[in-house]
């Protein structure tokens, strides 16, 4: 009697039911993996959002400082440009002045210098006195050359 009841309760499982159980288990595993992947993706997105917020908080003051620095540099460049234009103007004025002075005084100064040179030559005359023989020093067996004569070039009379 026990066996009879047991046989009535035991049911055989068909191939379709086994396939259904396998598909259900596969879907459960797949859903588990997808849940883990989505959880990690959510953590990554939170970290990325926090990082972008931090970068934004730090970038805004840096951009303000950079803007102030660029403005200051532009001011300095404008000053240097003004100085360079003033220097260019001074240089052109000095060149014009130099040209004017050279043309005004250059010719007469050359004539005066030539006249002064001629007068010095005429007044100085020729010296007919022979030059002294330079002294030579003799060292045993050798003769040391005499000192070189000094040129009158560069000396003012």
ABEGO torsion letter per residue (X at the ends): XAAAAAAAABBBBBAAAAAAAAAAAAAAAAAAAAAAAAAAAAAAAAAAAAAAAAAAAAAAAAAAAAAAAAAAAAAAAAAAAAAAAAAAAAAAAAAAAAAAAAAAAAAAAAAAAAAAAAAAAAAAEBBABBBBBBBBBBBBGBBBBBBBBBBABGBBX
